[in-house]
């Protein structure tokens, strides 16, 4: 039997919690580093995906 490795399995290590998975997902989606996403979460005080994505877009618009 052959084992087919799913893309999600290779992208996110299995020992990572849900919050960190969200950070990695958003970083890849918006092509920024995970550190930037964590900083936005810290500054915004919210880990809601829509709020974080708005802040990322605002930051990109300033560049």
PDB file of N, CA, C and O in Angstrom:
ATOM      1  N   UNK A   1       0.835  -1.188   0.000  1.00  0.00           N
ATOM      2  CA  UNK A   1       0.000   0.000   0.000  1.00  0.00           C
ATOM      3  C   UNK A   1       0.878   1.249   0.000  1.00  0.00           C
ATOM      4  O   UNK A   1       1.936   1.296   0.627  1.00  0.00           O
ATOM      5  N   UNK A   2       0.414   2.222  -0.701  1.00  0.00           N
ATOM      6  CA  UNK A   2       1.129   3.491  -0.708  1.00  0.00           C
ATOM      7  C   UNK A   2       0.406   4.477   0.191  1.00  0.00           C
ATOM      8  O   UNK A   2      -0.821   4.487   0.286  1.00  0.00           O
ATOM      9  N   UNK A   3       1.174   5.271   0.820  1.00  0.00           N
ATOM     10  CA  UNK A   3       0.613   6.281   1.718  1.00  0.00           C
ATOM     11  C   UNK A   3       0.669   7.622   0.999  1.00  0.00           C
ATOM     12  O   UNK A   3       1.741   8.053   0.572  1.00  0.00           O
ATOM     13  N   UNK A   4      -0.462   8.276   0.864  1.00  0.00           N
ATOM     14  CA  UNK A   4      -0.519   9.580   0.219  1.00  0.00           C
ATOM     15  C   UNK A   4      -0.517  10.636   1.313  1.00  0.00           C
ATOM     16  O   UNK A   4      -1.407  10.677   2.163  1.00  0.00           O
ATOM     17  N   UNK A   5       0.484  11.475   1.277  1.00  0.00           N
ATOM     18  CA  UNK A   5       0.610  12.514   2.290  1.00  0.00           C
ATOM     19  C   UNK A   5      -0.214  13.728   1.867  1.00  0.00           C
ATOM     20  O   UNK A   5      -0.050  14.256   0.767  1.00  0.00           O
ATOM     21  N   UNK A   6      -1.081  14.149   2.742  1.00  0.00           N
ATOM     22  CA  UNK A   6      -1.923  15.309   2.454  1.00  0.00           C
ATOM     23  C   UNK A   6      -1.116  16.588   2.601  1.00  0.00           C
ATOM     24  O   UNK A   6      -0.179  16.654   3.398  1.00  0.00           O
ATOM     25  N   UNK A   7      -1.477  17.582   1.843  1.00  0.00           N
ATOM     26  CA  UNK A   7      -0.772  18.854   1.875  1.00  0.00           C
ATOM     27  C   UNK A   7      -0.848  19.494   3.263  1.00  0.00           C
ATOM     28  O   UNK A   7       0.133  20.073   3.729  1.00  0.00           O
ATOM     29  N   UNK A   8      -1.982  19.397   3.915  1.00  0.00           N
ATOM     30  CA  UNK A   8      -2.155  19.993   5.246  1.00  0.00           C
ATOM     31  C   UNK A   8      -1.239  19.331   6.267  1.00  0.00           C
ATOM     32  O   UNK A   8      -0.764  19.991   7.191  1.00  0.00           O
ATOM     33  N   UNK A   9      -0.987  18.045   6.111  1.00  0.00           N
ATOM     34  CA  UNK A   9      -0.111  17.352   7.043  1.00  0.00           C
ATOM     35  C   UNK A   9       1.318  17.855   6.931  1.00  0.00           C
ATOM     36  O   UNK A   9       2.010  17.984   7.941  1.00  0.00           O
ATOM     37  N   UNK A  10       1.757  18.134   5.741  1.00  0.00           N
ATOM     38  CA  UNK A  10       3.131  18.591   5.564  1.00  0.00           C
ATOM     39  C   UNK A  10       3.296  20.050   5.939  1.00  0.00           C
ATOM     40  O   UNK A  10       4.390  20.463   6.324  1.00  0.00           O
ATOM     41  N   UNK A  11       2.241  20.839   5.838  1.00  0.00           N
ATOM     42  CA  UNK A  11       2.341  22.265   6.104  1.00  0.00           C
ATOM     43  C   UNK A  11       2.373  22.584   7.595  1.00  0.00           C
ATOM     44  O   UNK A  11       3.067  23.512   8.011  1.00  0.00           O
ATOM     45  N   UNK A  12       1.642  21.838   8.392  1.00  0.00           N
ATOM     46  CA  UNK A  12       1.519  22.136   9.815  1.00  0.00           C
ATOM     47  C   UNK A  12       1.939  20.913  10.629  1.00  0.00           C
ATOM     48  O   UNK A  12       1.334  19.848  10.502  1.00  0.00           O
ATOM     49  N   UNK A  13       2.964  21.057  11.458  1.00  0.00           N
ATOM     50  CA  UNK A  13       3.370  19.924  12.296  1.00  0.00           C
ATOM     51  C   UNK A  13       2.242  19.482  13.220  1.00  0.00           C
ATOM     52  O   UNK A  13       1.394  20.289  13.601  1.00  0.00           O
ATOM     53  N   UNK A  14       2.233  18.206  13.576  1.00  0.00           N
ATOM     54  CA  UNK A  14       1.125  17.650  14.348  1.00  0.00           C
ATOM     55  C   UNK A  14       1.097  18.123  15.800  1.00  0.00           C
ATOM     56  O   UNK A  14       0.044  18.066  16.434  1.00  0.00           O
ATOM     57  N   UNK A  15       2.205  18.583  16.338  1.00  0.00           N
ATOM     58  CA  UNK A  15       2.264  18.990  17.737  1.00  0.00           C
ATOM     59  C   UNK A  15       1.861  20.431  17.977  1.00  0.00           C
ATOM     60  O   UNK A  15       2.055  20.943  19.080  1.00  0.00           O
ATOM     61  N   UNK A  16       1.313  21.090  16.992  1.00  0.00           N
ATOM     62  CA  UNK A  16       0.987  22.506  17.096  1.00  0.00           C
ATOM     63  C   UNK A  16      -0.473  22.677  17.510  1.00  0.00           C
ATOM     64  O   UNK A  16      -1.347  21.966  17.013  1.00  0.00           O
ATOM     65  N   UNK A  17      -0.741  23.625  18.425  1.00  0.00           N
ATOM     66  CA  UNK A  17      -2.109  23.835  18.888  1.00  0.00           C
ATOM     67  C   UNK A  17      -2.921  24.651  17.876  1.00  0.00           C
ATOM     68  O   UNK A  17      -2.378  25.125  16.878  1.00  0.00           O
ATOM     69  N   UNK A  18      -4.203  24.811  18.135  1.00  0.00           N
ATOM     70  CA  UNK A  18      -5.131  25.461  17.203  1.00  0.00           C
ATOM     71  C   UNK A  18      -4.764  26.921  16.926  1.00  0.00           C
ATOM     72  O   UNK A  18      -4.838  27.366  15.780  1.00  0.00           O
ATOM     73  N   UNK A  19      -4.376  27.658  17.944  1.00  0.00           N
ATOM     74  CA  UNK A  19      -4.043  29.069  17.756  1.00  0.00           C
ATOM     75  C   UNK A  19      -2.834  29.210  16.842  1.00  0.00           C
ATOM     76  O   UNK A  19      -2.808  30.080  15.971  1.00  0.00           O
ATOM     77  N   UNK A  20      -1.850  28.372  17.035  1.00  0.00           N
ATOM     78  CA  UNK A  20      -0.656  28.435  16.197  1.00  0.00           C
ATOM     79  C   UNK A  20      -0.958  27.987  14.769  1.00  0.00           C
ATOM     80  O   UNK A  20      -0.378  28.511  13.818  1.00  0.00           O
ATOM     81  N   UNK A  21      -1.865  27.017  14.613  1.00  0.00           N
ATOM     82  CA  UNK A  21      -2.298  26.605  13.276  1.00  0.00           C
ATOM     83  C   UNK A  21      -2.916  27.784  12.537  1.00  0.00           C
ATOM     84  O   UNK A  21      -2.669  27.977  11.347  1.00  0.00           O
ATOM     85  N   UNK A  22      -3.718  28.567  13.244  1.00  0.00           N
ATOM     86  CA  UNK A  22      -4.375  29.733  12.653  1.00  0.00           C
ATOM     87  C   UNK A  22      -3.336  30.770  12.227  1.00  0.00           C
ATOM     88  O   UNK A  22      -3.460  31.378  11.164  1.00  0.00           O
ATOM     89  N   UNK A  23      -2.313  30.968  13.060  1.00  0.00           N
ATOM     90  CA  UNK A  23      -1.247  31.917  12.734  1.00  0.00           C
ATOM     91  C   UNK A  23      -0.515  31.472  11.470  1.00  0.00           C
ATOM     92  O   UNK A  23      -0.263  32.278  10.575  1.00  0.00           O
ATOM     93  N   UNK A  24      -0.179  30.195  11.402  1.00  0.00           N
ATOM     94  CA  UNK A  24       0.534  29.669  10.236  1.00  0.00           C
ATOM     95  C   UNK A  24      -0.329  29.789   8.983  1.00  0.00           C
ATOM     96  O   UNK A  24       0.161  30.171   7.921  1.00  0.00           O
ATOM     97  N   UNK A  25      -1.606  29.464   9.111  1.00  0.00           N
ATOM     98  CA  UNK A  25      -2.525  29.559   7.969  1.00  0.00           C
ATOM     99  C   UNK A  25      -2.610  30.993   7.441  1.00  0.00           C
ATOM    100  O   UNK A  25      -2.495  31.221   6.237  1.00  0.00           O
ATOM    101  N   UNK A  26      -2.809  31.949   8.339  1.00  0.00           N
ATOM    102  CA  UNK A  26      -2.931  33.343   7.921  1.00  0.00           C
ATOM    103  C   UNK A  26      -1.628  33.870   7.324  1.00  0.00           C
ATOM    104  O   UNK A  26      -1.647  34.634   6.359  1.00  0.00           O
ATOM    105  N   UNK A  27      -0.506  33.463   7.896  1.00  0.00           N
ATOM    106  CA  UNK A  27       0.786  33.898   7.374  1.00  0.00           C
ATOM    107  C   UNK A  27       0.993  33.407   5.943  1.00  0.00           C
ATOM    108  O   UNK A  27       1.452  34.160   5.084  1.00  0.00           O
ATOM    109  N   UNK A  28       0.659  32.160   5.692  1.00  0.00           N
ATOM    110  CA  UNK A  28       0.809  31.631   4.338  1.00  0.00           C
ATOM    111  C   UNK A  28      -0.186  32.264   3.382  1.00  0.00           C
ATOM    112  O   UNK A  28       0.155  32.570   2.240  1.00  0.00           O
ATOM    113  N   UNK A  29      -1.391  32.458   3.833  1.00  0.00           N
ATOM    114  CA  UNK A  29      -2.436  33.016   2.968  1.00  0.00           C
ATOM    115  C   UNK A  29      -2.114  34.430   2.524  1.00  0.00           C
ATOM    116  O   UNK A  29      -2.354  34.792   1.373  1.00  0.00           O
ATOM    117  N   UNK A  30      -1.572  35.228   3.428  1.00  0.00           N
ATOM    118  CA  UNK A  30      -1.309  36.633   3.135  1.00  0.00           C
ATOM    119  C   UNK A  30       0.158  36.908   2.828  1.00  0.00           C
ATOM    120  O   UNK A  30       0.550  38.059   2.642  1.00  0.00           O
ATOM    121  N   UNK A  31       0.959  35.864   2.775  1.00  0.00           N
ATOM    122  CA  UNK A  31       2.382  35.959   2.448  1.00  0.00           C
ATOM    123  C   UNK A  31       3.128  36.922   3.351  1.00  0.00           C
ATOM    124  O   UNK A  31       3.850  37.806   2.889  1.00  0.00           O
ATOM    125  N   UNK A  32       2.941  36.735   4.637  1.00  0.00           N
ATOM    126  CA  UNK A  32       3.691  37.472   5.647  1.00  0.00           C
ATOM    127  C   UNK A  32       4.266  36.439   6.605  1.00  0.00           C
ATOM    128  O   UNK A  32       3.901  35.265   6.552  1.00  0.00           O
ATOM    129  N   UNK A  33       5.153  36.871   7.466  1.00  0.00           N
ATOM    130  CA  UNK A  33       5.741  35.930   8.413  1.00  0.00           C
ATOM    131  C   UNK A  33       4.778  35.680   9.574  1.00  0.00           C
ATOM    132  O   UNK A  33       3.949  36.531   9.894  1.00  0.00           O
ATOM    133  N   UNK A  34       4.894  34.505  10.203  1.00  0.00           N
ATOM    134  CA  UNK A  34       4.061  34.233  11.380  1.00  0.00           C
ATOM    135  C   UNK A  34       4.277  35.253  12.504  1.00  0.00           C
ATOM    136  O   UNK A  34       3.359  35.529  13.276  1.00  0.00           O
ATOM    137  N   UNK A  35       5.480  35.808  12.597  1.00  0.00           N
ATOM    138  CA  UNK A  35       5.755  36.806  13.632  1.00  0.00           C
ATOM    139  C   UNK A  35       4.898  38.056  13.420  1.00  0.00           C
ATOM    140  O   UNK A  35       4.429  38.657  14.387  1.00  0.00           O
ATOM    141  N   UNK A  36       4.696  38.442  12.185  1.00  0.00           N
ATOM    142  CA  UNK A  36       3.860  39.610  11.885  1.00  0.00           C
ATOM    143  C   UNK A  36       2.421  39.334  12.289  1.00  0.00           C
ATOM    144  O   UNK A  36       1.759  40.200  12.862  1.00  0.00           O
ATOM    145  N   UNK A  37       1.934  38.135  11.996  1.00  0.00           N
ATOM    146  CA  UNK A  37       0.560  37.778  12.365  1.00  0.00           C
ATOM    147  C   UNK A  37       0.404  37.779  13.878  1.00  0.00           C
ATOM    148  O   UNK A  37      -0.602  38.263  14.397  1.00  0.00           O
ATOM    149  N   UNK A  38       1.400  37.237  14.597  1.00  0.00           N
ATOM    150  CA  UNK A  38       1.337  37.240  16.070  1.00  0.00           C
ATOM    151  C   UNK A  38       1.326  38.663  16.615  1.00  0.00           C
ATOM    152  O   UNK A  38       0.603  38.957  17.566  1.00  0.00           O
ATOM    153  N   UNK A  39       2.125  39.549  16.017  1.00  0.00           N
ATOM    154  CA  UNK A  39       2.164  40.946  16.453  1.00  0.00           C
ATOM    155  C   UNK A  39       0.824  41.634  16.218  1.00  0.00           C
ATOM    156  O   UNK A  39       0.369  42.409  17.059  1.00  0.00           O
ATOM    157  N   UNK A  40       0.197  41.361  15.089  1.00  0.00           N
ATOM    158  CA  UNK A  40      -1.126  41.941  14.803  1.00  0.00           C
ATOM    159  C   UNK A  40      -2.144  41.437  15.813  1.00  0.00           C
ATOM    160  O   UNK A  40      -2.975  42.212  16.287  1.00  0.00           O
ATOM    161  N   UNK A  41      -2.095  40.159  16.149  1.00  0.00           N
ATOM    162  CA  UNK A  41      -3.013  39.597  17.149  1.00  0.00           C
ATOM    163  C   UNK A  41      -2.791  40.279  18.494  1.00  0.00           C
ATOM    164  O   UNK A  41      -3.746  40.622  19.191  1.00  0.00           O
ATOM    165  N   UNK A  42      -1.522  40.474  18.855  1.00  0.00           N
ATOM    166  CA  UNK A  42      -1.202  41.105  20.136  1.00  0.00           C
ATOM    167  C   UNK A  42      -1.696  42.544  20.174  1.00  0.00           C
ATOM    168  O   UNK A  42      -2.292  42.969  21.164  1.00  0.00           O
ATOM    169  N   UNK A  43      -1.453  43.296  19.109  1.00  0.00           N
ATOM    170  CA  UNK A  43      -1.879  44.706  19.071  1.00  0.00           C
ATOM    171  C   UNK A  43      -3.388  44.857  19.011  1.00  0.00           C
ATOM    172  O   UNK A  43      -3.958  45.722  19.677  1.00  0.00           O
ATOM    173  N   UNK A  44      -4.040  44.008  18.206  1.00  0.00           N
ATOM    174  CA  UNK A  44      -5.490  44.112  18.049  1.00  0.00           C
ATOM    175  C   UNK A  44      -6.212  43.611  19.297  1.00  0.00           C
ATOM    176  O   UNK A  44      -7.330  44.043  19.579  1.00  0.00           O
ATOM    177  N   UNK A  45      -5.592  42.716  20.035  1.00  0.00           N
ATOM    178  CA  UNK A  45      -6.221  42.172  21.228  1.00  0.00           C
ATOM    179  C   UNK A  45      -7.313  41.170  20.911  1.00  0.00           C
ATOM    180  O   UNK A  45      -8.088  40.788  21.788  1.00  0.00           O
ATOM    181  N   UNK A  46      -7.375  40.743  19.653  1.00  0.00           N
ATOM    182  CA  UNK A  46      -8.396  39.798  19.227  1.00  0.00           C
ATOM    183  C   UNK A  46      -7.754  38.760  18.327  1.00  0.00           C
ATOM    184  O   UNK A  46      -6.886  39.079  17.514  1.00  0.00           O
ATOM    185  N   UNK A  47      -8.183  37.525  18.476  1.00  0.00           N
ATOM    186  CA  UNK A  47      -7.663  36.484  17.600  1.00  0.00           C
ATOM    187  C   UNK A  47      -8.706  36.079  16.566  1.00  0.00           C
ATOM    188  O   UNK A  47      -8.605  35.013  15.958  1.00  0.00           O
ATOM    189  N   UNK A  48      -9.708  36.932  16.368  1.00  0.00           N
ATOM    190  CA  UNK A  48     -10.732  36.670  15.363  1.00  0.00           C
ATOM    191  C   UNK A  48     -10.124  36.835  13.971  1.00  0.00           C
ATOM    192  O   UNK A  48      -9.473  37.839  13.683  1.00  0.00           O
ATOM    193  N   UNK A  49     -10.346  35.834  13.111  1.00  0.00           N
ATOM    194  CA  UNK A  49      -9.720  35.804  11.788  1.00  0.00           C
ATOM    195  C   UNK A  49     -10.039  37.037  10.951  1.00  0.00           C
ATOM    196  O   UNK A  49      -9.143  37.605  10.327  1.00  0.00           O
ATOM    197  N   UNK A  50     -11.286  37.453  10.927  1.00  0.00           N
ATOM    198  CA  UNK A  50     -11.684  38.596  10.099  1.00  0.00           C
ATOM    199  C   UNK A  50     -10.976  39.873  10.549  1.00  0.00           C
ATOM    200  O   UNK A  50     -10.541  40.664   9.713  1.00  0.00           O
ATOM    201  N   UNK A  51     -10.858  40.077  11.838  1.00  0.00           N
ATOM    202  CA  UNK A  51     -10.194  41.269  12.360  1.00  0.00           C
ATOM    203  C   UNK A  51      -8.710  41.265  12.000  1.00  0.00           C
ATOM    204  O   UNK A  51      -8.150  42.304  11.648  1.00  0.00           O
ATOM    205  N   UNK A  52      -8.092  40.130  12.087  1.00  0.00           N
ATOM    206  CA  UNK A  52      -6.672  40.023  11.760  1.00  0.00           C
ATOM    207  C   UNK A  52      -6.460  40.278  10.275  1.00  0.00           C
ATOM    208  O   UNK A  52      -5.531  40.987   9.890  1.00  0.00           O
ATOM    209  N   UNK A  53      -7.323  39.700   9.437  1.00  0.00           N
ATOM    210  CA  UNK A  53      -7.189  39.894   8.000  1.00  0.00           C
ATOM    211  C   UNK A  53      -7.383  41.356   7.607  1.00  0.00           C
ATOM    212  O   UNK A  53      -6.706  41.840   6.700  1.00  0.00           O
ATOM    213  N   UNK A  54      -8.289  42.062   8.269  1.00  0.00           N
ATOM    214  CA  UNK A  54      -8.467  43.489   7.997  1.00  0.00           C
ATOM    215  C   UNK A  54      -7.196  44.265   8.327  1.00  0.00           C
ATOM    216  O   UNK A  54      -6.780  45.137   7.564  1.00  0.00           O
ATOM    217  N   UNK A  55      -6.584  43.946   9.463  1.00  0.00           N
ATOM    218  CA  UNK A  55      -5.356  44.631   9.865  1.00  0.00           C
ATOM    219  C   UNK A  55      -4.211  44.328   8.905  1.00  0.00           C
ATOM    220  O   UNK A  55      -3.411  45.215   8.606  1.00  0.00           O
ATOM    221  N   UNK A  56      -4.119  43.108   8.422  1.00  0.00           N
ATOM    222  CA  UNK A  56      -3.083  42.763   7.444  1.00  0.00           C
ATOM    223  C   UNK A  56      -3.285  43.567   6.171  1.00  0.00           C
ATOM    224  O   UNK A  56      -2.326  44.098   5.611  1.00  0.00           O
ATOM    225  N   UNK A  57      -4.533  43.662   5.708  1.00  0.00           N
ATOM    226  CA  UNK A  57      -4.822  44.430   4.498  1.00  0.00           C
ATOM    227  C   UNK A  57      -4.504  45.919   4.688  1.00  0.00           C
ATOM    228  O   UNK A  57      -3.978  46.564   3.782  1.00  0.00           O
ATOM    229  N   UNK A  58      -4.823  46.455   5.863  1.00  0.00           N
ATOM    230  CA  UNK A  58      -4.480  47.853   6.139  1.00  0.00           C
ATOM    231  C   UNK A  58      -2.976  48.071   6.052  1.00  0.00           C
ATOM    232  O   UNK A  58      -2.511  49.057   5.480  1.00  0.00           O
ATOM    233  N   UNK A  59      -2.227  47.139   6.625  1.00  0.00           N
ATOM    234  CA  UNK A  59      -0.770  47.227   6.580  1.00  0.00           C
ATOM    235  C   UNK A  59      -0.223  47.135   5.176  1.00  0.00           C
ATOM    236  O   UNK A  59       0.721  47.845   4.829  1.00  0.00           O
ATOM    237  N   UNK A  60      -0.799  46.276   4.366  1.00  0.00           N
ATOM    238  CA  UNK A  60      -0.350  46.140   2.983  1.00  0.00           C
ATOM    239  C   UNK A  60      -0.685  47.387   2.179  1.00  0.00           C
ATOM    240  O   UNK A  60       0.069  47.758   1.280  1.00  0.00           O
ATOM    241  N   UNK A  61      -1.798  48.038   2.483  1.00  0.00           N
ATOM    242  CA  UNK A  61      -2.201  49.240   1.763  1.00  0.00           C
ATOM    243  C   UNK A  61      -1.226  50.401   2.053  1.00  0.00           C
ATOM    244  O   UNK A  61      -1.048  51.284   1.214  1.00  0.00           O
ATOM    245  N   UNK A  62      -0.609  50.394   3.218  1.00  0.00           N
ATOM    246  CA  UNK A  62       0.325  51.448   3.586  1.00  0.00           C
ATOM    247  C   UNK A  62       1.652  51.329   2.851  1.00  0.00           C
ATOM    248  O   UNK A  62       2.381  52.313   2.727  1.00  0.00           O
ATOM    249  N   UNK A  63       1.973  50.137   2.365  1.00  0.00           N
ATOM    250  CA  UNK A  63       3.265  49.929   1.688  1.00  0.00           C
ATOM    251  C   UNK A  63       3.266  50.478   0.299  1.00  0.00           C
ATOM    252  O   UNK A  63       4.274  50.383  -0.401  1.00  0.00           O
TER     253      UNK A  63
END
